[in-house]
Structures are given as structure tokens and as C-alpha cells.
């Protein structure tokens, strides 16, 4: 199971706080050096616990965590040499910015001139060179997070952990910093484990994303694969907007299957984690892959829909429809000159390519 | 609008007056708008403000004022102190006859009003023996007056009668009313009015008779036509007649007066100095007069000098003898022990506060109850409990003897000394350290420690360089609380302090309730207050009072 080349590896890791329930259930994960991996999941899914176990602030109840091939289960946090960025910055308020950055170097008994050079380089790296003498409280949230980042990088760790570092910032600043953090990570060649509950952040920043739910990794994949080819209905529902229709498998033919919906309609889909006829399934279609009045092949299945709501969102139109007895079916269409604009009450025919429709597990 | 923006922008030309929309200055408009709010706020705090003013600030101010107030000497002995002002104590000579005369007059009136013993106790603080001197003088003072009284009496029995005196001294109109007055009528007694020209004719007599009249009417509530005057008045009359010419007097009782005037030349007389010497030898003591002169002014620094082990001498303030110095030692001891108590509270309270801030809710609540438990127990009970614990036949000694650590013969002395006071007071004041520490520690997120560790700091470094500096405001707040509370603590040192473990506050209490030397108590209290304020100021300069957090 374990990859011998892995830089960071979780092997059969379990964690329980109270001895009754497992917060992390049988976690296996390996990361190569230089990878930017994001742990994404709703709160309580175990992602932060995993990060804390890696940092050494929580001990694994079972299993092994390896760093560069060496088990670090029994190594105390300060000896692991892992940089960490916290959600609330955790800058020491009684020290100036420079003193904050100097701290990890001082505890490593580094000489004064070396320290100053490194601090300057780290501050320049996050474009905060002019703020060395300030106190953290004199800085804005974004500035504080840059300093926190510089502090986590100043002692040149190979692995940096980030625990929702941008959670407290406004949208625009978040986007700027997302971009900066990714660039820095790639420039410095460091390995990053990033925890967030913001899926956009996860998709835009990461090399790979691990979607957590219920103490397990539901899917570990690059962002595009995660979005386009969700392995189960949790991932499909959690990442991006999704239309879900429940039904049963009627027929499986290789990489195609037909699903009979609860309303009696029949549609085509790609079987993902269904194996036999008669199985309950939930099919997932992304809203932007649905077409109105499709010109598909003669044997393609289409559905009748009634428009319930039309929302103008600028770049896209969001149309809510009643499809197969459900009221929450959403279609997104680009705002083009020739795009049709439907009004509530209209009846329309909808369809999609069979490969865009994935038959997943029924929850 | 342009005005306003020009005023607000920094670095531009000096802002002029910013105007509101209606053309008034903006500041004025704002003040008007805020006035109602301020009034309402003031109304809300007014009851408390009044309460604090009346029951806290005013008594303290009054008490502090007593530390320099010394009106009692000049009020009780007005003539003496006035005449004594010119006397130079350094010559070593006794004051002259005029001073003794003043003393006789003052003391006589004071003795009649029973004020002389109060003055005696006051002056006894400065010189022992004063109290009994004044008390005995009050009793023996009549001897001087009787010399003259007897001779007037022999001359004419009427000099021992109330009515002739009243006719002689009083205004005729008043006298008529006075004679008509009856107690049974329930009306107010007509106030004594001196006869016209009497203060010219017989100044001393008029003055003393007026004093007598006021005392008799106001203090005793008796009629002047029934009460014969003090023998002091006869003495005054003798002096007046010796000096003044009364031949021109034609008023009531002129004949009696003229007869006396003719006779006084042949009266036997004594000087007041001799008289006072007969009353008490101490009146010829140089020290007695020195003390009276030194404490004549209405305000004195004597109490303060006393409070720092000094005393007034004719050559200026001097330190007392070594064996009489007590307050310096007490102040030093109070400081030292308060510091020890504060230190022990920090040492014991810090870990507890840390636990409180870091334990899970349930355990933290339980611990909090344990911390607060002392607050729910009577202070006396707690202190007495320490007595039970620490005394030589107490629990701790018994256990130590039982364990064989201490011989039965030499059990440890842990109570009625400094150790006992420090232990008991540390216990009592511990919550005042823990609570501010706890509330400060609660605001330090645990992520700081994690961050420090992730940056490579050991547990100790993380604590010492990251956690501890942030908890310093709590230590500051707790220390100020504990120190200020302990510096003025009274009950516990009183009970467990014995002789070596008492504080300055116990001495203050002694002067308030036992020796009744309120002036000295007030001076000691003022010094204590000044020390606390000084320390507070120093703390503000060094640490900064902004750094103190109570929550």
C-alpha cells in the first residue's frame, strides 16, 4: 500500500478522542515531494485532525505517519521541522514582525547576521519588507497572514501545513493570496498540505485534492478529475453545483447504462459505482452540461421540463426547472447573443451527452 | 462642505473652524447633540456618585484632614496660646506672669466646661504626664480664685449672690425680662446682654461674666438671677479694680462696686504663677510650656513626624531614640510581608490559573468552585482554621511529630509570627491573584503555543517566550490587587500575627479604637495611602497601567 518514494505518508491511520467514535477512519495517503495537496471537506470530517496529527499536536490512535520515509509518530512537534500557518495567524502579539520571524531562527541557535538576512529575504518574498518593525496588531488581516506565511517559511521547512489560512479574509484578498501562496509553493519547491472547506480554493490551488467526509477520504484526485469524474455522490454533491436524480439501474452495457427514474423516465448514464441491474442509484449531471431542446442522436433519451425560475447572473443564466418530479433541477447557460431566455411556466425539452451523466451510489 | 473636507485632510493648511450645515461651529452643534445623552448618563450614575461621595470620599477626606488638624490647643487655651507666641523657649526661662494669667483664665473656663481633660489627653501624646497635669489642675484651680472670693465675700455678702451680680453686669432691659422669666412658662430664656460700657469699665470681669453667663444659660439651662458666678469672675474683678477707676460709675450696684474698689488695695493677693505652682509643680516645668507652645498652631506636622518616628523639638524635627522607633519598622515590615504574600500568590496562583484556562469546561468549573470556595467562607473562620492548623499543638505539628520529623520537645512555631501571617494571608488573597490571571489566560489562544512549537520551540521556550509574556498583564493586575489589599489588611494579622507579624494597619486600628489618637492614625493612614499611590504611579511608569487586564 505504502509508496516508498512518498515524502508524506499516512498508513492506516485512525484517530479517536473519546474511545467510542473514530474521527479518522483508516486513512491512507501518500504525497510526493513538492506536491500541493488540499484536504477539503465539511466541518467535522476529520481533515483538521489529520493535519494536527501530521504537525504532531495530536497523536494517532492507530497507524503510522511517515515523513521522508521515517515514522514521526513519536517525534515531538518542535523536532519535526514542519512549517505551519494557522487560520487566526497566531502571530505573537508581544513581538514585532521581525521578532516573530526571528523566533524560529533563534530557537535554532542561528547567528544574528544570518537571521537578519533570512528575515529580510522572507519578508521580501511576501512583499512585506517595509513592515519589519510593526506589531501584528498594527497590520490588516491580509498583511498578518502574509507575515504568518513568511514566518512558516523563514526556517526553510520542506513541508508546510496550512490550516484554513484564508478563512478570515474577504473574497478579493483571498483570491490574491491564493495565487501568491501557490506561486510561492511552486517557486520554493516545498510540499504543502492545505486544509480548507472552500471548494473553489481547493480547486484553484491544488495539484491534488483529498475530499474528506465522515473520517475517510472520499476521493483523492486532481481538481479537474474531481469535478468532472466524481467517484461517489458525496463528492459530486460537495464539489460544484450538481443535479441529482434518483432511480434504479435498468440495463448495463459496458460503459453505458440506462437508469429508470422514480418518475418512470429513462435516461442514459455512465456507470461509476453501480454493478448490477436493479440497484438503486443516484445520477449526477453538472448544470452546465445540460442542453435545452438538444439535437442528439435518435436513440438518445430526453426529459420534459417545466421552467420554474429564471435568474440572470451576468455571465450565465441560471434556470431552475421541474424535472422528473423534482423542483431543484438547475441548468446553467452562457450569456450568448443567441442563447434562449426562458420564462417561468414554459415547457422545454432537456438532454445531455450520456458521458456527462454519472450513475453513482444511492446514499 | 468644502470647509469640512479642508479641515479633515491632513497636511493641508491649518484647519479653520468646521461649520455645521446651519452655520454654527460643528463642535458646538456636536456638544449640543451630546448634552442630552451626557445628562442622562449622569442621572444614571448620580445615586452611586452621591453615595460614594457621602460615604467614602467625604469620610476619607475628613479623616485625612485630622492628620494635620490641631485646633484643640488654641481653642481650649486661646489666651494662653496668644500670649505664649512671643515666648522664646530657647532662653530656658519660664513664660511671664501674663501667660500664667491667661492659662488660669483659659483653664478655669475649660474646667467648668469639662474640656480640659480632652486637651490633656491630646497633649499627652506629645509629652507623658500632660493628661494628669490637666486633670489635677482642673480640680485644684479654685484655690486661686478662692483667695479673692473670700475677701470679696467678707467685704459684702452680696458678692456671693447671683442677683446683685446680674444687676451689675446685665443690661437693665434684659434683667427685667430675666427676672420675669419662669422655667414653667416653657419660653426661651432671654439671652444675656452686657450692660452698656461695662466692657470698658471692667473688661476682664465683663469677659469672664459673659463666658459664665453663656455657659450657665446655654449649657446648664439655669437662670442667671439664681446662679452665683464663678470665683474666676471675682479674680477678674479684683484685677480690674486694681487697674481701673470706677469712681465715675453710676449704674446699678455702684455703691457695692465703689466700696470694693476702695477695699481691694488692701486685699491679700497672689501671682498667678505662684498660684499655678501650688496647683501643680509641673506648671513651672520648662518642658510643659515648650510642648504647649509647639502645639499651639491650628495645623501641625506633629502627627506626621510622629508617624515616621520623629518628634518636634525647639530645634526642629528630630528622630526619636532607637528604642522608641516603631512605625518605620512597621512600615518596612508591612511592605516586606505584602511583597512576600504577593510573590507566594503568584507562585501558587499561576499554575492554578493555567489549569483553569486550559482544562475542559467541566473540570474547569469544578476547579473554579474550589478557587471561589474561600469567598463563601467567613474570613474569621478561615483565619481561625489556620490557627488550628499551624499552632504548636496543631494539626501540622502533630503530623510532623507523628512522622518523627520533629521532636515533641521542639515543635515548630508557625503561628503568631510573620510566617503564620504570610501563610494565612496568601491563602485568603489567592483568589484575587487567580481570577485576573485566569481571565487574561483565557484570552490567550492555545494556537500561540502550537505555533511556537511548530516553529521549533521546546515546551519550555514556547511557554517562556510566547505564553508567559502575554500573561504578564494578568500577573500585574493580580499583583496590584493582592499587594494593595494586603498592605491594608487588618483582621488576619491581628489574629495570627502575634507581635512580630502585625501590620501598620493594626497600629492604625489601635490608635483609632484604643489610644484614641485619631490624628496619628490619620497620619499613618495618609502615609499608607501615599505609599500605595506612589507604587501605583511607579507601576504605571514601569509596566504601564494599560497593560493591566482584569478580563
Boltz contact constraints between the chains, C-beta under 6 A:
constraints:
  - contact:
      token1: [A, 55]
      token2: [B, 454]
      max_distance: 6.0
  - contact:
      token1: [A, 57]
      token2: [B, 450]
      max_distance: 6.0
  - contact:
      token1: [A, 77]
      token2: [B, 453]
      max_distance: 6.0
  - contact:
      token1: [A, 77]
      token2: [B, 454]
      max_distance: 6.0
  - contact:
      token1: [A, 78]
      token2: [B, 453]
      max_distance: 6.0
  - contact:
      token1: [A, 78]
      token2: [B, 456]
      max_distance: 6.0
  - contact:
      token1: [A, 78]
      token2: [B, 457]
      max_distance: 6.0
  - contact:
      token1: [A, 78]
      token2: [B, 458]
      max_distance: 6.0
  - contact:
      token1: [A, 84]
      token2: [B, 454]
      max_distance: 6.0
  - contact:
      token1: [A, 86]
      token2: [B, 447]
      max_distance: 6.0
  - contact:
      token1: [A, 90]
      token2: [B, 447]
      max_distance: 6.0
  - contact:
      token1: [A, 90]
      token2: [B, 448]
      max_distance: 6.0
  - contact:
      token1: [A, 90]
      token2: [B, 451]
      max_distance: 6.0
  - contact:
      token1: [A, 92]
      token2: [B, 466]
      max_distance: 6.0
  - contact:
      token1: [A, 94]
      token2: [B, 469]
      max_distance: 6.0
  - contact:
      token1: [A, 94]
      token2: [B, 470]
      max_distance: 6.0
  - contact:
      token1: [A, 103]
      token2: [B, 455]
      max_distance: 6.0
  - contact:
      token1: [A, 104]
      token2: [B, 455]
      max_distance: 6.0
  - contact:
      token1: [A, 104]
      token2: [B, 456]
      max_distance: 6.0
  - contact:
      token1: [A, 107]
      token2: [B, 456]
      max_distance: 6.0
  - contact:
      token1: [A, 107]
      token2: [B, 457]
      max_distance: 6.0
  - contact:
      token1: [A, 107]
      token2: [B, 461]
      max_distance: 6.0
  - contact:
      token1: [A, 108]
      token2: [B, 456]
      max_distance: 6.0
